[in-house]
Each structure stands twice: as structure tokens, then as C-alpha cells.
Amino acid sequence: KKMLKLKDGIGVPVQLTFKDLYKLEKENPELAEEYFNLQAKDKLNELDMVKVVYIGYLCAGNEKISFEDFLDKISNNRNETLSVYYDLIYPKN
């Protein structure tokens, strides 16, 4: 699993497999639709990318928190956080 480092230095798993998306669509259709709409955009901004990381956070079975609470927990190191987005969307395996 990929790891996301939080502000407190703790790493939490994130994942975004096709099966995760399938389950998300069944369990949280609104969030799944938001994900698919993001992927259909020509260009994503930083918050769009962080939203995808948030979805990966939820799909990995971490505590269910709001997006706003998630923003409070994650590091503001853009390079680190956005690299997790790229790892989720373009996995190396």
C-alpha cells in the first residue's frame, strides 16, 4: 500500500484500486461521482488532487472523516502530498 504522511508525522495507508472504486460507487455514490467527474476534467488543481488522495484515504479503510477534517490532518508539504496523488492515479505496478 502507498503511504500518506500526516502533519503529526504518522503515515497512513492510501489505495485506489478498481475494486475500491467499485465498492465506493456502491457505498458512497456521491463521492464516487465526484471522483469520476474529477478524472473527466482536462486539468486538475491542487485541491482536486488532494480530494483524490482523500478518496484513497477512505478506500484504504482509515477512519471516515470529512474532507475538511482531512485537510486539517494532512501535511502542507505539497510535493509530498501531491506525489501520493500521482502514485494513486499512475501506480508503478
N, C-alpha and C positions, 0 to 999 in steps of 0.2 A: 504493500500500500504506500501511497505517497503521503508525505507528512507536511502539515502546515504548522509553522511556529507561531504561537500566540504571544501577546505582549509580555506575559509572565515568564516567557522562555520555554514553556511546556510545548511539546509537539503533539499534535492530534492527527489522526489519520483522515485522509480525504480520498474519495474514489468516485468514479463516474463511468461505470460500465454500461453497456446497452441494457443489461438486465436491471441495473439500478434505475435507468430512465424508464424502463417498462413499469417497474414497481412504483416509481414516483408518479407516473401517469395514472395509475390505479388509485394510489393513496392520497395524492395531492394534485389533482388535475390543474388547478390554477397555477401552481408553481411550475409544473411541467410545461404548461402552455407558455409561461413566461420564459422558460429556458429555450424552448423551440423558437419563440419569437426573437430572442437574442441571437440565436445561431443563424437566423434568416437575415439579420441586419448586415449591411455592407461593411460597417465599421463599428466596432465596439469601443466605448470609452472605458476608463478605469473602473467606474462603478459597475458597469455591465460585467466586466471581467471578475470583479470581486463577488458579484451575485452568483456567477457560475461556481466560484470557489465555495461560496456558502451552500449551494446545492450539493456540491461534492462533500462538504462537511456533514450535511444532513444524511446523505446517502451512505456515508460510512458508519452510521449508527450513533453519532455523537448526540448529546442532549439536544432536544428540539427547542431552539431559541429563535427569537425574531431576527430579521436581517439587521435591524438597528442594534440589537444587543450583540450580534456577531461582529458588527463594525467596531464596537467598543472593545471586544476581546482580541481582535487581530492586530498584528504588528503594522505600524505605518511605514515599514520598510517596503516601499513599492516594488523594488526589484525582487525581493524575496517572495512577496505575496503574489505578484503577477507571474512569477516563474512557475508557481503552483498551478495557475490557470493554464499556462501552456502545457504543463505536464499532464493535466487532466484532459485537455482537448486533443493534444497530439502526443499520446503516450509512445514511449520508445519501444514497446513490445507489441 
